[in-house]
Amino acid sequence: MTDGRPSALRLVINGEETDSASENVSGLIEELGLENRRVAVMVNDVVVRRRNFDSHGLAENDRVEIISLIGGG
């Protein structure tokens, strides 16, 4: 019996196994506290465009790479 909360997914984020309740990339970015940062995201070696963060779902054992973008010169 479930209590209405999503079950945790096992993800590999930047090489570390992590449990996440996020259903999509946008939720994962928020869960990690990165929503106000410029980031590049790849899921299973495929680049996910920022405009697709909400629609790109996550699944058990997905490999996610998140890179913070830093400006400068």
PQR file of N, CA, C, O and H, with PARSE charges and radii, in Angstrom:
ATOM      1  N   MET A   1       0.843  -1.180   0.000 -0.4000 1.5000
ATOM      2  CA  MET A   1       0.000   0.000   0.000 -0.0000 2.0000
ATOM      3  C   MET A   1       0.884   1.237   0.000  0.5500 1.7000
ATOM      4  O   MET A   1       1.845   1.311   0.766 -0.5500 1.4000
ATOM      5  N   THR A   2       0.569   2.216  -0.856 -0.4000 1.5000
ATOM      6  CA  THR A   2       1.377   3.428  -0.934 -0.0000 2.0000
ATOM      7  C   THR A   2       0.692   4.556  -0.183  0.5500 1.7000
ATOM      8  O   THR A   2      -0.517   4.532   0.046 -0.5500 1.4000
ATOM      9  H   THR A   2      -0.212   2.156  -1.478  0.4000 1.0000
ATOM     10  N   ASP A   3       1.490   5.543   0.194 -0.4000 1.5000
ATOM     11  CA  ASP A   3       0.939   6.687   0.926 -0.0000 2.0000
ATOM     12  C   ASP A   3       0.759   7.906   0.033  0.5500 1.7000
ATOM     13  O   ASP A   3       0.562   9.012   0.538 -0.5500 1.4000
ATOM     14  H   ASP A   3       2.473   5.563   0.007  0.4000 1.0000
ATOM     15  N   GLY A   4       0.823   7.727  -1.291 -0.4000 1.5000
ATOM     16  CA  GLY A   4       0.621   8.830  -2.218 -0.0000 2.0000
ATOM     17  C   GLY A   4       1.900   9.522  -2.635  0.5500 1.7000
ATOM     18  O   GLY A   4       1.903  10.260  -3.620 -0.5500 1.4000
ATOM     19  H   GLY A   4       0.983   6.829  -1.700  0.4000 1.0000
ATOM     20  N   ARG A   5       2.983   9.306  -1.917 -0.4000 1.5000
ATOM     21  CA  ARG A   5       4.255   9.908  -2.286 -0.0000 2.0000
ATOM     22  C   ARG A   5       4.943   9.040  -3.333  0.5500 1.7000
ATOM     23  O   ARG A   5       4.807   7.817  -3.315 -0.5500 1.4000
ATOM     24  H   ARG A   5       2.981   8.706  -1.117  0.4000 1.0000
ATOM     25  N   PRO A   6       5.689   9.674  -4.253 -0.5600 1.5000
ATOM     26  CA  PRO A   6       6.398   8.870  -5.246  0.2800 2.0000
ATOM     27  C   PRO A   6       7.493   8.047  -4.571  0.5500 1.7000
ATOM     28  O   PRO A   6       8.120   8.496  -3.612 -0.5500 1.4000
ATOM     29  N   SER A   7       7.711   6.844  -5.083 -0.4000 1.5000
ATOM     30  CA  SER A   7       8.787   6.022  -4.531 -0.0000 2.0000
ATOM     31  C   SER A   7      10.117   6.536  -5.064  0.5500 1.7000
ATOM     32  O   SER A   7      10.174   7.152  -6.129 -0.5500 1.4000
ATOM     33  H   SER A   7       7.201   6.479  -5.863  0.4000 1.0000
ATOM     34  N   ALA A   8      11.168   6.283  -4.327 -0.4000 1.5000
ATOM     35  CA  ALA A   8      12.491   6.762  -4.703 -0.0000 2.0000
ATOM     36  C   ALA A   8      13.037   5.961  -5.877  0.5500 1.7000
ATOM     37  O   ALA A   8      12.854   4.747  -5.964 -0.5500 1.4000
ATOM     38  H   ALA A   8      11.122   5.783  -3.462  0.4000 1.0000
ATOM     39  N   LEU A   9      13.705   6.664  -6.768 -0.4000 1.5000
ATOM     40  CA  LEU A   9      14.421   6.046  -7.878 -0.0000 2.0000
ATOM     41  C   LEU A   9      15.895   5.982  -7.513  0.5500 1.7000
ATOM     42  O   LEU A   9      16.414   6.893  -6.868 -0.5500 1.4000
ATOM     43  H   LEU A   9      13.853   7.651  -6.697  0.4000 1.0000
ATOM     44  N   ARG A  10      16.556   4.940  -7.909 -0.4000 1.5000
ATOM     45  CA  ARG A  10      18.006   4.858  -7.764 -0.0000 2.0000
ATOM     46  C   ARG A  10      18.595   5.451  -9.047  0.5500 1.7000
ATOM     47  O   ARG A  10      18.390   4.920 -10.139 -0.5500 1.4000
ATOM     48  H   ARG A  10      16.134   4.200  -8.433  0.4000 1.0000
ATOM     49  N   LEU A  11      19.330   6.561  -8.900 -0.4000 1.5000
ATOM     50  CA  LEU A  11      19.989   7.226 -10.020 -0.0000 2.0000
ATOM     51  C   LEU A  11      21.489   7.256  -9.760  0.5500 1.7000
ATOM     52  O   LEU A  11      21.931   7.159  -8.616 -0.5500 1.4000
ATOM     53  H   LEU A  11      19.496   6.993  -8.013  0.4000 1.0000
ATOM     54  N   VAL A  12      22.260   7.390 -10.821 -0.4000 1.5000
ATOM     55  CA  VAL A  12      23.692   7.634 -10.695 -0.0000 2.0000
ATOM     56  C   VAL A  12      23.899   9.078 -11.154  0.5500 1.7000
ATOM     57  O   VAL A  12      23.784   9.386 -12.340 -0.5500 1.4000
ATOM     58  H   VAL A  12      21.901   7.469 -11.751  0.4000 1.0000
ATOM     59  N   ILE A  13      24.206   9.960 -10.196 -0.4000 1.5000
ATOM     60  CA  ILE A  13      24.363  11.381 -10.487 -0.0000 2.0000
ATOM     61  C   ILE A  13      25.837  11.736 -10.345  0.5500 1.7000
ATOM     62  O   ILE A  13      26.413  11.628  -9.262 -0.5500 1.4000
ATOM     63  H   ILE A  13      24.300   9.710  -9.232  0.4000 1.0000
ATOM     64  N   ASN A  14      26.435  12.160 -11.443 -0.4000 1.5000
ATOM     65  CA  ASN A  14      27.862  12.497 -11.479 -0.0000 2.0000
ATOM     66  C   ASN A  14      28.700  11.397 -10.845  0.5500 1.7000
ATOM     67  O   ASN A  14      29.627  11.662 -10.080 -0.5500 1.4000
ATOM     68  H   ASN A  14      25.968  12.248 -12.323  0.4000 1.0000
ATOM     69  N   GLY A  15      28.353  10.148 -11.180 -0.4000 1.5000
ATOM     70  CA  GLY A  15      29.131   9.006 -10.741 -0.0000 2.0000
ATOM     71  C   GLY A  15      28.776   8.437  -9.378  0.5500 1.7000
ATOM     72  O   GLY A  15      29.355   7.428  -8.976 -0.5500 1.4000
ATOM     73  H   GLY A  15      27.600   9.933 -11.802  0.4000 1.0000
ATOM     74  N   GLU A  16      27.846   9.048  -8.653 -0.4000 1.5000
ATOM     75  CA  GLU A  16      27.467   8.566  -7.323 -0.0000 2.0000
ATOM     76  C   GLU A  16      26.029   8.055  -7.329  0.5500 1.7000
ATOM     77  O   GLU A  16      25.123   8.729  -7.819 -0.5500 1.4000
ATOM     78  H   GLU A  16      27.376   9.868  -8.980  0.4000 1.0000
ATOM     79  N   GLU A  17      25.829   6.864  -6.782 -0.4000 1.5000
ATOM     80  CA  GLU A  17      24.471   6.329  -6.657 -0.0000 2.0000
ATOM     81  C   GLU A  17      23.704   7.144  -5.632  0.5500 1.7000
ATOM     82  O   GLU A  17      24.193   7.401  -4.532 -0.5500 1.4000
ATOM     83  H   GLU A  17      26.565   6.316  -6.383  0.4000 1.0000
ATOM     84  N   THR A  18      22.494   7.548  -6.006 -0.4000 1.5000
ATOM     85  CA  THR A  18      21.670   8.414  -5.171 -0.0000 2.0000
ATOM     86  C   THR A  18      20.212   8.007  -5.316  0.5500 1.7000
ATOM     87  O   THR A  18      19.786   7.589  -6.392 -0.5500 1.4000
ATOM     88  H   THR A  18      22.097   7.339  -6.899  0.4000 1.0000
ATOM     89  N   ASP A  19      19.448   8.127  -4.239 -0.4000 1.5000
ATOM     90  CA  ASP A  19      18.001   7.945  -4.311 -0.0000 2.0000
ATOM     91  C   ASP A  19      17.355   9.300  -4.534  0.5500 1.7000
ATOM     92  O   ASP A  19      17.753  10.295  -3.928 -0.5500 1.4000
ATOM     93  H   ASP A  19      19.794   8.467  -3.364  0.4000 1.0000
ATOM     94  N   SER A  20      16.355   9.336  -5.407 -0.4000 1.5000
ATOM     95  CA  SER A  20      15.668  10.581  -5.715 -0.0000 2.0000
ATOM     96  C   SER A  20      14.178  10.316  -5.861  0.5500 1.7000
ATOM     97  O   SER A  20      13.773   9.280  -6.388 -0.5500 1.4000
ATOM     98  H   SER A  20      16.031   8.528  -5.899  0.4000 1.0000
ATOM     99  N   ALA A  21      13.367  11.251  -5.394 -0.4000 1.5000
ATOM    100  CA  ALA A  21      11.919  11.159  -5.563 -0.0000 2.0000
ATOM    101  C   ALA A  21      11.459  11.907  -6.812  0.5500 1.7000
ATOM    102  O   ALA A  21      10.264  11.947  -7.103 -0.5500 1.4000
ATOM    103  H   ALA A  21      13.696  12.093  -4.966  0.4000 1.0000
ATOM    104  N   SER A  22      12.396  12.497  -7.551 -0.4000 1.5000
ATOM    105  CA  SER A  22      12.046  13.307  -8.722 -0.0000 2.0000
ATOM    106  C   SER A  22      11.609  12.443  -9.891  0.5500 1.7000
ATOM    107  O   SER A  22      12.180  11.384 -10.153 -0.5500 1.4000
ATOM    108  H   SER A  22      13.367  12.464  -7.315  0.4000 1.0000
ATOM    109  N   GLU A  23      10.593  12.911 -10.581 -0.4000 1.5000
ATOM    110  CA  GLU A  23      10.071  12.197 -11.741 -0.0000 2.0000
ATOM    111  C   GLU A  23      10.650  12.712 -13.049  0.5500 1.7000
ATOM    112  O   GLU A  23      10.567  12.042 -14.078 -0.5500 1.4000
ATOM    113  H   GLU A  23      10.128  13.770 -10.368  0.4000 1.0000
ATOM    114  N   ASN A  24      11.247  13.927 -13.006 -0.4000 1.5000
ATOM    115  CA  ASN A  24      11.802  14.507 -14.226 -0.0000 2.0000
ATOM    116  C   ASN A  24      13.049  15.320 -13.885  0.5500 1.7000
ATOM    117  O   ASN A  24      13.381  15.510 -12.715 -0.5500 1.4000
ATOM    118  H   ASN A  24      11.314  14.472 -12.170  0.4000 1.0000
ATOM    119  N   VAL A  25      13.729  15.793 -14.918 -0.4000 1.5000
ATOM    120  CA  VAL A  25      14.975  16.538 -14.725 -0.0000 2.0000
ATOM    121  C   VAL A  25      14.729  17.812 -13.936  0.5500 1.7000
ATOM    122  O   VAL A  25      15.528  18.164 -13.068 -0.5500 1.4000
ATOM    123  H   VAL A  25      13.460  15.639 -15.868  0.4000 1.0000
ATOM    124  N   SER A  26      13.652  18.500 -14.218 -0.4000 1.5000
ATOM    125  CA  SER A  26      13.345  19.735 -13.502 -0.0000 2.0000
ATOM    126  C   SER A  26      13.234  19.487 -11.997  0.5500 1.7000
ATOM    127  O   SER A  26      13.786  20.242 -11.198 -0.5500 1.4000
ATOM    128  H   SER A  26      13.003  18.215 -14.923  0.4000 1.0000
ATOM    129  N   GLY A  27      12.527  18.438 -11.618 -0.4000 1.5000
ATOM    130  CA  GLY A  27      12.385  18.098 -10.208 -0.0000 2.0000
ATOM    131  C   GLY A  27      13.709  17.740  -9.572  0.5500 1.7000
ATOM    132  O   GLY A  27      13.959  18.090  -8.418 -0.5500 1.4000
ATOM    133  H   GLY A  27      12.078  17.824 -12.268  0.4000 1.0000
ATOM    134  N   LEU A  28      14.563  17.043 -10.311 -0.4000 1.5000
ATOM    135  CA  LEU A  28      15.875  16.673  -9.785 -0.0000 2.0000
ATOM    136  C   LEU A  28      16.735  17.914  -9.557  0.5500 1.7000
ATOM    137  O   LEU A  28      17.408  18.026  -8.532 -0.5500 1.4000
ATOM    138  H   LEU A  28      14.360  16.759 -11.248  0.4000 1.0000
ATOM    139  N   ILE A  29      16.713  18.837 -10.502 -0.4000 1.5000
ATOM    140  CA  ILE A  29      17.478  20.085 -10.357 -0.0000 2.0000
ATOM    141  C   ILE A  29      17.013  20.835  -9.111  0.5500 1.7000
ATOM    142  O   ILE A  29      17.831  21.356  -8.353 -0.5500 1.4000
ATOM    143  H   ILE A  29      16.166  18.746 -11.335  0.4000 1.0000
ATOM    144  N   GLU A  30      15.708  20.886  -8.904 -0.4000 1.5000
ATOM    145  CA  GLU A  30      15.155  21.552  -7.712 -0.0000 2.0000
ATOM    146  C   GLU A  30      15.546  20.793  -6.442  0.5500 1.7000
ATOM    147  O   GLU A  30      15.948  21.400  -5.450 -0.5500 1.4000
ATOM    148  H   GLU A  30      15.043  20.462  -9.520  0.4000 1.0000
ATOM    149  N   GLU A  31      15.426  19.468  -6.479 -0.4000 1.5000
ATOM    150  CA  GLU A  31      15.773  18.635  -5.328 -0.0000 2.0000
ATOM    151  C   GLU A  31      17.230  18.849  -4.908  0.5500 1.7000
ATOM    152  O   GLU A  31      17.551  18.817  -3.719 -0.5500 1.4000
ATOM    153  H   GLU A  31      15.099  18.975  -7.285  0.4000 1.0000
ATOM    154  N   LEU A  32      18.105  19.067  -5.888 -0.4000 1.5000
ATOM    155  CA  LEU A  32      19.524  19.266  -5.606 -0.0000 2.0000
ATOM    156  C   LEU A  32      19.871  20.717  -5.270  0.5500 1.7000
ATOM    157  O   LEU A  32      21.028  21.027  -4.987 -0.5500 1.4000
ATOM    158  H   LEU A  32      17.844  19.093  -6.853  0.4000 1.0000
ATOM    159  N   GLY A  33      18.872  21.610  -5.301 -0.4000 1.5000
ATOM    160  CA  GLY A  33      19.095  23.014  -4.972 -0.0000 2.0000
ATOM    161  C   GLY A  33      19.813  23.786  -6.057  0.5500 1.7000
ATOM    162  O   GLY A  33      20.500  24.767  -5.774 -0.5500 1.4000
ATOM    163  H   GLY A  33      17.932  21.358  -5.531  0.4000 1.0000
ATOM    164  N   LEU A  34      19.658  23.348  -7.303 -0.4000 1.5000
ATOM    165  CA  LEU A  34      20.358  23.980  -8.425 -0.0000 2.0000
ATOM    166  C   LEU A  34      19.437  24.789  -9.328  0.5500 1.7000
ATOM    167  O   LEU A  34      19.846  25.211 -10.410 -0.5500 1.4000
ATOM    168  H   LEU A  34      19.099  22.551  -7.533  0.4000 1.0000
ATOM    169  N   GLU A  35      18.192  25.011  -8.894 -0.4000 1.5000
ATOM    170  CA  GLU A  35      17.220  25.659  -9.777 -0.0000 2.0000
ATOM    171  C   GLU A  35      17.583  27.087 -10.154  0.5500 1.7000
ATOM    172  O   GLU A  35      17.099  27.584 -11.172 -0.5500 1.4000
ATOM    173  H   GLU A  35      17.860  24.668  -8.015  0.4000 1.0000
ATOM    174  N   ASN A  36      18.415  27.763  -9.375 -0.4000 1.5000
ATOM    175  CA  ASN A  36      18.805  29.140  -9.696 -0.0000 2.0000
ATOM    176  C   ASN A  36      20.186  29.225 -10.340  0.5500 1.7000
ATOM    177  O   ASN A  36      20.766  30.307 -10.436 -0.5500 1.4000
ATOM    178  H   ASN A  36      18.807  27.360  -8.549  0.4000 1.0000
ATOM    179  N   ARG A  37      20.703  28.095 -10.776 -0.4000 1.5000
ATOM    180  CA  ARG A  37      22.019  28.069 -11.408 -0.0000 2.0000
ATOM    181  C   ARG A  37      21.888  27.656 -12.862  0.5500 1.7000
ATOM    182  O   ARG A  37      20.936  26.987 -13.262 -0.5500 1.4000
ATOM    183  H   ARG A  37      20.231  27.217 -10.698  0.4000 1.0000
ATOM    184  N   ARG A  38      22.873  28.076 -13.635 -0.4000 1.5000
ATOM    185  CA  ARG A  38      22.942  27.636 -15.024 -0.0000 2.0000
ATOM    186  C   ARG A  38      23.640  26.283 -15.035  0.5500 1.7000
ATOM    187  O   ARG A  38      24.787  26.161 -14.604 -0.5500 1.4000
ATOM    188  H   ARG A  38      23.647  28.619 -13.310  0.4000 1.0000
ATOM    189  N   VAL A  39      22.942  25.275 -15.530 -0.4000 1.5000
ATOM    190  CA  VAL A  39      23.505  23.933 -15.560 -0.0000 2.0000
ATOM    191  C   VAL A  39      23.268  23.289 -16.924  0.5500 1.7000
ATOM    192  O   VAL A  39      22.316  23.616 -17.634 -0.5500 1.4000
ATOM    193  H   VAL A  39      22.011  25.374 -15.880  0.4000 1.0000
ATOM    194  N   ALA A  40      24.156  22.373 -17.262 -0.4000 1.5000
ATOM    195  CA  ALA A  40      23.970  21.507 -18.424 -0.0000 2.0000
ATOM    196  C   ALA A  40      23.695  20.113 -17.864  0.5500 1.7000
ATOM    197  O   ALA A  40      24.315  19.692 -16.887 -0.5500 1.4000
ATOM    198  H   ALA A  40      24.929  22.108 -16.685  0.4000 1.0000
ATOM    199  N   VAL A  41      22.754  19.400 -18.498 -0.4000 1.5000
ATOM    200  CA  VAL A  41      22.354  18.085 -17.993 -0.0000 2.0000
ATOM    201  C   VAL A  41      22.374  17.064 -19.130  0.5500 1.7000
ATOM    202  O   VAL A  41      21.901  17.319 -20.238 -0.5500 1.4000
ATOM    203  H   VAL A  41      22.250  19.742 -19.292  0.4000 1.0000
ATOM    204  N   MET A  42      22.941  15.902 -18.812 -0.4000 1.5000
ATOM    205  CA  MET A  42      22.886  14.753 -19.706 -0.0000 2.0000
ATOM    206  C   MET A  42      22.257  13.599 -18.939  0.5500 1.7000
ATOM    207  O   MET A  42      22.579  13.369 -17.774 -0.5500 1.4000
ATOM    208  H   MET A  42      23.326  15.695 -17.913  0.4000 1.0000
ATOM    209  N   VAL A  43      21.363  12.878 -19.595 -0.4000 1.5000
ATOM    210  CA  VAL A  43      20.774  11.671 -19.018 -0.0000 2.0000
ATOM    211  C   VAL A  43      21.094  10.523 -19.967  0.5500 1.7000
ATOM    212  O   VAL A  43      20.695  10.533 -21.132 -0.5500 1.4000
ATOM    213  H   VAL A  43      21.101  13.065 -20.542  0.4000 1.0000
ATOM    214  N   ASN A  44      21.813   9.545 -19.457 -0.4000 1.5000
ATOM    215  CA  ASN A  44      22.227   8.390 -20.265 -0.0000 2.0000
ATOM    216  C   ASN A  44      22.929   8.830 -21.547  0.5500 1.7000
ATOM    217  O   ASN A  44      22.640   8.328 -22.633 -0.5500 1.4000
ATOM    218  H   ASN A  44      22.137   9.538 -18.511  0.4000 1.0000
ATOM    219  N   ASP A  45      23.853   9.775 -21.401 -0.4000 1.5000
ATOM    220  CA  ASP A  45      24.697  10.284 -22.491 -0.0000 2.0000
ATOM    221  C   ASP A  45      23.948  11.096 -23.545  0.5500 1.7000
ATOM    222  O   ASP A  45      24.461  11.301 -24.645 -0.5500 1.4000
ATOM    223  H   ASP A  45      24.088  10.183 -20.519  0.4000 1.0000
ATOM    224  N   VAL A  46      22.740  11.561 -23.222 -0.4000 1.5000
ATOM    225  CA  VAL A  46      21.958  12.405 -24.134 -0.0000 2.0000
ATOM    226  C   VAL A  46      21.751  13.759 -23.465  0.5500 1.7000
ATOM    227  O   VAL A  46      21.269  13.835 -22.335 -0.5500 1.4000
ATOM    228  H   VAL A  46      22.323  11.395 -22.328  0.4000 1.0000
ATOM    229  N   VAL A  47      22.121  14.834 -24.175 -0.4000 1.5000
ATOM    230  CA  VAL A  47      21.946  16.181 -23.637 -0.0000 2.0000
ATOM    231  C   VAL A  47      20.454  16.498 -23.546  0.5500 1.7000
ATOM    232  O   VAL A  47      19.694  16.261 -24.484 -0.5500 1.4000
ATOM    233  H   VAL A  47      22.513  14.773 -25.093  0.4000 1.0000
ATOM    234  N   VAL A  48      20.052  17.039 -22.393 -0.4000 1.5000
ATOM    235  CA  VAL A  48      18.656  17.454 -22.190 -0.0000 2.0000
ATOM    236  C   VAL A  48      18.624  18.977 -22.214  0.5500 1.7000
ATOM    237  O   VAL A  48      19.245  19.629 -21.374 -0.5500 1.4000
ATOM    238  H   VAL A  48      20.669  17.232 -21.630  0.4000 1.0000
ATOM    239  N   ARG A  49      17.913  19.533 -23.159 -0.4000 1.5000
ATOM    240  CA  ARG A  49      17.807  20.994 -23.267 -0.0000 2.0000
ATOM    241  C   ARG A  49      16.975  21.528 -22.108  0.5500 1.7000
ATOM    242  O   ARG A  49      16.039  20.875 -21.646 -0.5500 1.4000
ATOM    243  H   ARG A  49      17.409  19.004 -23.842  0.4000 1.0000
ATOM    244  N   ARG A  50      17.325  22.715 -21.649 -0.4000 1.5000
ATOM    245  CA  ARG A  50      16.629  23.333 -20.518 -0.0000 2.0000
ATOM    246  C   ARG A  50      15.114  23.376 -20.759  0.5500 1.7000
ATOM    247  O   ARG A  50      14.341  23.134 -19.832 -0.5500 1.4000
ATOM    248  H   ARG A  50      18.086  23.246 -22.024  0.4000 1.0000
ATOM    249  N   ARG A  51      14.690  23.672 -21.957 -0.4000 1.5000
ATOM    250  CA  ARG A  51      13.248  23.764 -22.239 -0.0000 2.0000
ATOM    251  C   ARG A  51      12.554  22.407 -22.090  0.5500 1.7000
ATOM    252  O   ARG A  51      11.327  22.343 -22.015 -0.5500 1.4000
ATOM    253  H   ARG A  51      15.318  23.869 -22.710  0.4000 1.0000
ATOM    254  N   ASN A  52      13.341  21.315 -22.048 -0.4000 1.5000
ATOM    255  CA  ASN A  52      12.767  19.978 -21.901 -0.0000 2.0000
ATOM    256  C   ASN A  52      12.931  19.399 -20.499  0.5500 1.7000
ATOM    257  O   ASN A  52      12.572  18.243 -20.272 -0.5500 1.4000
ATOM    258  H   ASN A  52      14.338  21.367 -22.109  0.4000 1.0000
ATOM    259  N   PHE A  53      13.464  20.173 -19.555 -0.4000 1.5000
ATOM    260  CA  PHE A  53      13.674  19.670 -18.198 -0.0000 2.0000
ATOM    261  C   PHE A  53      12.372  19.151 -17.586  0.5500 1.7000
ATOM    262  O   PHE A  53      12.376  18.120 -16.914 -0.5500 1.4000
ATOM    263  H   PHE A  53      13.755  21.112 -19.740  0.4000 1.0000
ATOM    264  N   ASP A  54      11.252  19.857 -17.813 -0.4000 1.5000
ATOM    265  CA  ASP A  54       9.963  19.439 -17.227 -0.0000 2.0000
ATOM    266  C   ASP A  54       9.437  18.149 -17.851  0.5500 1.7000
ATOM    267  O   ASP A  54       8.818  17.336 -17.165 -0.5500 1.4000
ATOM    268  H   ASP A  54      11.249  20.695 -18.359  0.4000 1.0000
ATOM    269  N   SER A  55       9.675  17.959 -19.134 -0.4000 1.5000
ATOM    270  CA  SER A  55       9.093  16.811 -19.830 -0.0000 2.0000
ATOM    271  C   SER A  55      10.014  15.598 -19.907  0.5500 1.7000
ATOM    272  O   SER A  55       9.566  14.506 -20.256 -0.5500 1.4000
ATOM    273  H   SER A  55      10.178  18.619 -19.692  0.4000 1.0000
ATOM    274  N   HIS A  56      11.297  15.775 -19.587 -0.4000 1.5000
ATOM    275  CA  HIS A  56      12.222  14.648 -19.673 -0.0000 2.0000
ATOM    276  C   HIS A  56      12.150  13.831 -18.380  0.5500 1.7000
ATOM    277  O   HIS A  56      12.685  14.234 -17.347 -0.5500 1.4000
ATOM    278  H   HIS A  56      11.661  16.662 -19.304  0.4000 1.0000
ATOM    279  N   GLY A  57      11.485  12.689 -18.455 -0.4000 1.5000
ATOM    280  CA  GLY A  57      11.303  11.837 -17.297 -0.0000 2.0000
ATOM    281  C   GLY A  57      12.568  11.092 -16.901  0.5500 1.7000
ATOM    282  O   GLY A  57      13.482  10.916 -17.706 -0.5500 1.4000
ATOM    283  H   GLY A  57      11.051  12.362 -19.294  0.4000 1.0000
ATOM    284  N   LEU A  58      12.603  10.659 -15.652 -0.4000 1.5000
ATOM    285  CA  LEU A  58      13.720   9.874 -15.135 -0.0000 2.0000
ATOM    286  C   LEU A  58      13.230   8.474 -14.806  0.5500 1.7000
ATOM    287  O   LEU A  58      12.071   8.280 -14.438 -0.5500 1.4000
ATOM    288  H   LEU A  58      11.861  10.802 -14.997  0.4000 1.0000
ATOM    289  N   ALA A  59      14.130   7.493 -14.943 -0.4000 1.5000
ATOM    290  CA  ALA A  59      13.791   6.098 -14.664 -0.0000 2.0000
ATOM    291  C   ALA A  59      14.873   5.472 -13.792  0.5500 1.7000
ATOM    292  O   ALA A  59      15.988   5.985 -13.690 -0.5500 1.4000
ATOM    293  H   ALA A  59      15.071   7.651 -15.242  0.4000 1.0000
ATOM    294  N   GLU A  60      14.526   4.375 -13.179 -0.4000 1.5000
ATOM    295  CA  GLU A  60      15.451   3.629 -12.332 -0.0000 2.0000
ATOM    296  C   GLU A  60      16.778   3.389 -13.058  0.5500 1.7000
ATOM    297  O   GLU A  60      16.799   2.969 -14.215 -0.5500 1.4000
ATOM    298  H   GLU A  60      13.620   3.959 -13.262  0.4000 1.0000
ATOM    299  N   ASN A  61      17.870   3.660 -12.365 -0.4000 1.5000
ATOM    300  CA  ASN A  61      19.237   3.438 -12.841 -0.0000 2.0000
ATOM    301  C   ASN A  61      19.690   4.374 -13.957  0.5500 1.7000
ATOM    302  O   ASN A  61      20.705   4.109 -14.601 -0.5500 1.4000
ATOM    303  H   ASN A  61      17.853   4.001 -11.425  0.4000 1.0000
ATOM    304  N   ASP A  62      18.956   5.470 -14.202 -0.4000 1.5000
ATOM    305  CA  ASP A  62      19.439   6.457 -15.172 -0.0000 2.0000
ATOM    306  C   ASP A  62      20.768   7.026 -14.693  0.5500 1.7000
ATOM    307  O   ASP A  62      20.992   7.196 -13.495 -0.5500 1.4000
ATOM    308  H   ASP A  62      18.131   5.686 -13.679  0.4000 1.0000
ATOM    309  N   ARG A  63      21.643   7.318 -15.651 -0.4000 1.5000
ATOM    310  CA  ARG A  63      22.911   7.976 -15.362 -0.0000 2.0000
ATOM    311  C   ARG A  63      22.763   9.451 -15.725  0.5500 1.7000
ATOM    312  O   ARG A  63      22.526   9.794 -16.884 -0.5500 1.4000
ATOM    313  H   ARG A  63      21.460   7.180 -16.624  0.4000 1.0000
ATOM    314  N   VAL A  64      22.905  10.316 -14.728 -0.4000 1.5000
ATOM    315  CA  VAL A  64      22.708  11.746 -14.914 -0.0000 2.0000
ATOM    316  C   VAL A  64      24.024  12.480 -14.652  0.5500 1.7000
ATOM    317  O   VAL A  64      24.672  12.269 -13.627 -0.5500 1.4000
ATOM    318  H   VAL A  64      23.098  10.037 -13.787  0.4000 1.0000
ATOM    319  N   GLU A  65      24.403  13.332 -15.583 -0.4000 1.5000
ATOM    320  CA  GLU A  65      25.569  14.194 -15.394 -0.0000 2.0000
ATOM    321  C   GLU A  65      25.068  15.628 -15.361  0.5500 1.7000
ATOM    322  O   GLU A  65      24.339  16.059 -16.256 -0.5500 1.4000
ATOM    323  H   GLU A  65      23.877  13.503 -16.417  0.4000 1.0000
ATOM    324  N   ILE A  66      25.458  16.368 -14.327 -0.4000 1.5000
ATOM    325  CA  ILE A  66      25.060  17.763 -14.177 -0.0000 2.0000
ATOM    326  C   ILE A  66      26.323  18.589 -14.067  0.5500 1.7000
ATOM    327  O   ILE A  66      27.170  18.349 -13.207 -0.5500 1.4000
ATOM    328  H   ILE A  66      26.050  16.018 -13.601  0.4000 1.0000
ATOM    329  N   ILE A  67      26.436  19.567 -14.952 -0.4000 1.5000
ATOM    330  CA  ILE A  67      27.620  20.434 -14.974 -0.0000 2.0000
ATOM    331  C   ILE A  67      27.160  21.864 -14.743  0.5500 1.7000
ATOM    332  O   ILE A  67      26.307  22.371 -15.473 -0.5500 1.4000
ATOM    333  H   ILE A  67      25.747  19.762 -15.651  0.4000 1.0000
ATOM    334  N   SER A  68      27.722  22.519 -13.728 -0.4000 1.5000
ATOM    335  CA  SER A  68      27.426  23.935 -13.481 -0.0000 2.0000
ATOM    336  C   SER A  68      28.214  24.774 -14.462  0.5500 1.7000
ATOM    337  O   SER A  68      29.409  24.563 -14.668 -0.5500 1.4000
ATOM    338  H   SER A  68      28.414  22.107 -13.135  0.4000 1.0000
ATOM    339  N   LEU A  69      27.524  25.734 -15.068 -0.4000 1.5000
ATOM    340  CA  LEU A  69      28.171  26.627 -16.019 -0.0000 2.0000
ATOM    341  C   LEU A  69      28.605  27.894 -15.296  0.5500 1.7000
ATOM    342  O   LEU A  69      27.802  28.540 -14.622 -0.5500 1.4000
ATOM    343  H   LEU A  69      26.553  25.906 -14.901  0.4000 1.0000
ATOM    344  N   ILE A  70      29.868  28.243 -15.437 -0.4000 1.5000
ATOM    345  CA  ILE A  70      30.421  29.406 -14.756 -0.0000 2.0000
ATOM    346  C   ILE A  70      30.942  30.371 -15.821  0.5500 1.7000
ATOM    347  O   ILE A  70      31.719  29.994 -16.698 -0.5500 1.4000
ATOM    348  H   ILE A  70      30.520  27.719 -15.984  0.4000 1.0000
ATOM    349  N   GLY A  71      30.495  31.625 -15.724 -0.4000 1.5000
ATOM    350  CA  GLY A  71      30.965  32.643 -16.652 -0.0000 2.0000
ATOM    351  C   GLY A  71      32.231  33.290 -16.167  0.5500 1.7000
ATOM    352  O   GLY A  71      32.574  33.203 -14.988 -0.5500 1.4000
ATOM    353  H   GLY A  71      29.864  31.932 -15.012  0.4000 1.0000
ATOM    354  N   GLY A  72      32.905  33.918 -17.045 -0.4000 1.5000
ATOM    355  CA  GLY A  72      34.143  34.599 -16.660 -0.0000 2.0000
ATOM    356  C   GLY A  72      34.960  34.893 -17.899  0.5500 1.7000
ATOM    357  O   GLY A  72      34.592  34.556 -19.024 -0.5500 1.4000
ATOM    358  H   GLY A  72      32.627  33.988 -18.003  0.4000 1.0000
ATOM    359  N   GLY A  73      36.066  35.526 -17.646 -0.4000 1.5000
ATOM    360  CA  GLY A  73      36.863  35.837 -18.813 -0.0000 2.0000
ATOM    361  C   GLY A  73      38.261  36.157 -18.500  0.5500 1.7000
ATOM    362  O   GLY A  73      39.047  36.440 -19.404 -0.5500 1.4000
ATOM    363  H   GLY A  73      36.365  35.801 -16.732  0.4000 1.0000
TER
END
